[in-house]
Amino acid sequence: MSKKITLLGSTGSIGTQSLDVIRAQGYEVFGLSAHSHVEKILEQIEEFHPRYVCMTDPDAAARLDAALAGRANAPRLLTGPEGLKELAAMDGPDVVLNSVVGIAGLGASLTAIESGHDLALANKIEAFYKKPEDIDYINAHGTATHHNDLFETKAIKLALRDHAYKVKINSTKSMVGHLLGAAGAVEFIVCVKSILDGFIHQTVGTTETEEELDLNYMIGAPAEQEVRYAMSNSLGFGGHNGTLLVKKYEEE
């Protein structure tokens, strides 16, 4: 059975890329939302036939309502931030995928979680910092298993591009083991301490890596340096993956 997806923020660059994946996988679109791009969401309605659509901008909602008037099987139209929350809470989809940037998407994310939905977040990494070169340090999930370390390395390369070869990466699990549900919290604390102390610990016990694992995994020695941005990866069983980014506090 095909998965049903509600996609919030479908007309932005991340939303349209998400629809590329949905199209390729043959998933069904349950709901779509946009802020004001009426023409693009009309094209998406024509292709994906969602049951519900939300426009958060009232003027755009009025234009879309007029454009849909008289259409057979037109989706039900929701409006405004409350309409976005209503869409996120609806029974029907298997996953709510939120690509709405920043605080505008927070209410819908919380509503989806409170309604018991699986929530996926899709956003440009540039929404949180200016460029890949800003990242000084990554506390990796780093389980020392072949598949984790290989695919985490590939993900870092995909996100940071050429800078992946310059950023310092370590695994706190090399010293404390895998704390399961507590691992992410401990490793985030390590990121905070690295920023406060200007210190990145080595990956203890690691002396060599396999051929495709070719980044700087802090083998052999720690480093003392300023850390402005630190990233912590936590990759759980069944695909429950998350990344937290912490920035050094600076006076404006």
C-alpha positions as CSV (number, residue, x, y, z in Angstrom):
1,M,0.0,0.0,0.0
2,S,1.3,3.4,-1.0
3,K,2.1,5.9,1.8
4,K,0.0,9.0,2.2
5,I,1.9,12.2,2.8
6,T,0.8,15.7,3.9
7,L,3.4,18.2,2.7
8,L,3.4,21.6,4.4
9,G,5.2,24.3,2.4
10,S,4.9,22.5,-1.0
11,T,5.8,25.5,-3.3
12,G,9.2,26.4,-1.9
13,S,12.4,24.9,-3.2
14,I,12.5,22.2,-0.5
15,G,8.8,21.5,-1.0
16,T,9.1,21.0,-4.7
17,Q,12.2,18.7,-4.1
18,S,10.1,16.7,-1.7
19,L,7.4,16.3,-4.3
20,D,10.1,15.0,-6.7
21,V,10.7,12.2,-4.1
22,I,7.0,11.7,-3.6
23,R,6.5,11.4,-7.4
24,A,9.4,9.0,-7.8
25,Q,8.2,6.7,-5.0
26,G,4.6,6.8,-6.1
27,Y,3.3,8.1,-2.8
28,E,-0.2,9.6,-2.4
29,V,-0.5,13.2,-1.5
30,F,-3.2,13.7,1.2
31,G,-2.7,17.5,1.7
32,L,-0.6,20.4,0.5
33,S,0.0,23.9,1.9
34,A,1.6,27.1,0.7
35,H,1.7,30.7,1.7
36,S,0.9,32.7,-1.4
37,H,2.1,31.0,-4.5
38,V,-1.3,30.3,-6.1
39,E,-0.1,29.4,-9.6
40,K,2.4,26.8,-8.4
41,I,0.0,25.1,-6.0
42,L,-2.6,24.9,-8.8
43,E,-0.1,23.0,-10.9
44,Q,0.5,20.7,-7.9
45,I,-3.2,20.1,-7.3
46,E,-3.6,19.2,-11.0
47,E,-0.8,16.6,-10.7
48,F,-1.2,15.2,-7.2
49,H,-4.9,15.5,-6.5
50,P,-4.7,16.3,-2.7
51,R,-7.9,16.0,-0.6
52,Y,-7.0,19.2,1.3
53,V,-5.0,22.4,0.6
54,C,-4.2,25.2,2.9
55,M,-3.1,28.8,1.9
56,T,-1.9,30.7,4.9
57,D,-2.1,34.1,3.2
58,P,-5.8,35.2,3.1
59,D,-5.6,37.1,-0.2
60,A,-3.9,34.1,-1.9
61,A,-6.5,31.8,-0.3
62,A,-9.3,33.9,-1.9
63,R,-7.6,33.8,-5.3
64,L,-7.2,30.0,-5.0
65,D,-10.8,29.6,-4.0
66,A,-11.9,31.5,-7.1
67,A,-9.6,29.4,-9.3
68,L,-11.0,26.1,-7.9
69,A,-14.6,27.2,-8.1
70,G,-16.6,24.8,-10.2
71,R,-13.8,22.2,-10.5
72,A,-14.8,18.6,-10.1
73,N,-13.1,16.9,-7.2
74,A,-11.5,20.1,-6.0
75,P,-9.7,19.8,-2.7
76,R,-11.2,21.3,0.5
77,L,-9.5,24.7,1.1
78,L,-8.2,25.7,4.5
79,T,-6.9,29.1,5.3
80,G,-4.5,30.9,7.7
81,P,-2.2,29.6,10.4
82,E,-5.1,27.8,12.1
83,G,-5.9,26.1,8.8
84,L,-2.3,24.9,8.6
85,K,-2.6,23.4,12.1
86,E,-5.9,21.8,11.1
87,L,-4.3,20.2,8.1
88,A,-1.3,19.0,10.2
89,A,-3.8,17.3,12.7
90,M,-6.0,15.6,10.2
91,D,-6.3,11.8,10.3
92,G,-5.4,10.1,7.0
93,P,-1.7,10.7,6.2
94,D,1.0,8.3,7.3
95,V,3.5,11.1,7.5
96,V,3.3,14.9,7.9
97,L,6.3,16.4,6.1
98,N,7.0,20.0,7.1
99,S,9.2,22.2,5.0
100,V,7.9,25.5,6.3
101,V,10.9,27.5,7.5
102,G,11.3,28.8,11.1
103,I,8.6,29.9,13.5
104,A,5.9,29.9,10.8
105,G,6.1,26.1,10.8
106,L,6.5,25.4,14.5
107,G,2.8,25.4,15.4
108,A,2.0,22.9,12.7
109,S,4.9,20.6,13.7
110,L,3.7,20.6,17.3
111,T,0.1,20.0,16.3
112,A,1.2,17.0,14.1
113,I,3.1,15.5,17.0
114,E,0.3,16.1,19.5
115,S,-2.1,14.4,17.0
116,G,0.0,11.3,17.0
117,H,1.4,11.7,13.5
118,D,4.9,10.7,12.3
119,L,6.5,14.1,11.6
120,A,9.4,14.6,9.2
121,L,11.2,17.9,8.8
122,A,12.7,19.1,5.6
123,N,14.6,22.4,5.4
124,K,17.5,24.0,3.8
125,I,20.6,23.7,6.0
126,E,21.3,27.3,5.1
127,A,18.2,28.3,7.1
128,F,20.3,27.7,10.2
129,Y,23.7,29.0,9.3
130,K,25.2,31.0,6.4
131,K,27.4,28.5,4.7
132,P,29.0,25.0,5.3
133,E,32.3,26.6,6.3
134,D,30.6,28.0,9.4
135,I,30.5,24.5,11.0
136,D,33.6,23.9,13.1
137,Y,32.8,20.6,14.8
138,I,30.5,17.6,14.4
139,N,29.7,15.2,17.3
140,A,28.9,12.2,15.2
141,H,26.5,9.4,16.0
142,G,29.6,7.4,15.6
143,T,28.7,3.8,16.6
144,A,31.8,2.2,15.0
145,T,29.6,0.0,12.9
146,H,30.2,-0.2,9.1
147,H,26.8,1.0,7.9
148,N,26.4,3.8,10.4
149,D,29.9,5.3,9.9
150,L,29.8,4.9,6.2
151,F,26.4,6.5,5.6
152,E,26.9,9.2,8.3
153,T,30.1,10.1,6.5
154,K,28.2,10.3,3.2
155,A,25.5,12.5,4.8
156,I,28.2,14.9,6.1
157,K,29.7,15.1,2.7
158,L,26.4,15.8,1.1
159,A,25.5,18.5,3.6
160,L,28.9,20.3,3.9
161,R,30.3,19.5,0.4
162,D,34.1,20.3,0.3
163,H,34.1,21.6,3.8
164,A,33.4,18.1,5.0
165,Y,37.1,17.4,4.7
166,K,38.0,20.3,7.0
167,V,35.5,20.0,9.8
168,K,36.5,18.1,12.9
169,I,34.4,15.0,13.7
170,N,34.5,12.8,16.8
171,S,32.5,10.2,18.6
172,T,31.8,10.6,22.3
173,K,30.6,6.9,22.3
174,S,34.3,6.0,22.0
175,M,34.6,6.9,25.7
176,V,31.2,6.3,27.2
177,G,29.7,3.6,25.0
178,H,26.2,3.8,23.5
179,L,23.8,5.3,26.0
180,L,20.7,4.6,23.8
181,G,18.0,7.1,24.7
182,A,20.4,9.2,26.6
183,A,23.1,9.3,23.9
184,G,21.8,12.4,22.1
185,A,21.5,14.5,25.3
186,V,25.0,13.6,26.5
187,E,26.5,14.3,23.0
188,F,24.7,17.7,22.8
189,I,26.2,18.6,26.2
190,V,29.6,17.7,24.8
191,C,28.9,20.1,21.9
192,V,28.1,22.9,24.4
193,K,31.2,22.2,26.4
194,S,33.3,22.2,23.3
195,I,32.1,25.7,22.5
196,L,32.6,26.9,26.1
197,D,36.1,25.4,26.5
198,G,37.4,25.6,22.9
199,F,38.3,21.9,23.0
200,I,37.4,19.0,20.8
201,H,38.1,15.6,22.2
202,Q,39.7,12.8,20.2
203,T,37.9,9.7,19.1
204,V,39.5,7.4,21.7
205,G,40.6,3.9,20.6
206,T,40.4,4.6,16.9
207,T,43.7,4.1,15.1
208,E,42.6,3.6,11.5
209,T,39.5,3.7,9.2
210,E,38.3,2.0,6.1
211,E,38.9,3.4,2.6
212,E,35.6,5.3,2.2
213,L,35.8,6.8,5.7
214,D,38.2,9.6,4.8
215,L,37.2,12.6,6.9
216,N,38.9,14.0,10.0
217,Y,37.6,11.8,12.8
218,M,39.9,13.2,15.4
219,I,42.2,10.2,15.5
220,G,45.2,10.3,17.8
221,A,44.9,13.6,19.5
222,P,42.3,16.3,20.6
223,A,42.3,19.9,19.3
224,E,42.1,23.2,21.0
225,Q,40.4,25.8,18.9
226,E,37.5,28.3,18.9
227,V,34.2,26.5,18.2
228,R,31.4,28.8,17.0
229,Y,29.0,26.2,15.5
230,A,28.8,22.6,16.6
231,M,26.5,19.9,15.3
232,S,25.3,16.8,17.0
233,N,23.9,13.8,15.0
234,S,21.7,11.2,16.5
235,L,20.5,8.3,14.3
236,G,18.0,5.9,15.9
237,F,16.7,2.5,15.0
238,G,14.1,2.6,12.3
239,G,15.1,5.8,10.8
240,H,14.5,8.2,13.7
241,N,17.2,10.6,12.7
242,G,17.9,14.1,14.0
243,T,20.6,16.8,14.0
244,L,21.0,19.6,16.5
245,L,23.0,22.7,15.8
246,V,24.3,24.9,18.6
247,K,26.0,28.3,18.1
248,K,28.3,30.2,20.4
249,Y,26.6,33.2,22.0
250,E,27.8,36.5,20.7
251,E,26.7,40.0,21.6
252,E,25.0,41.8,18.8
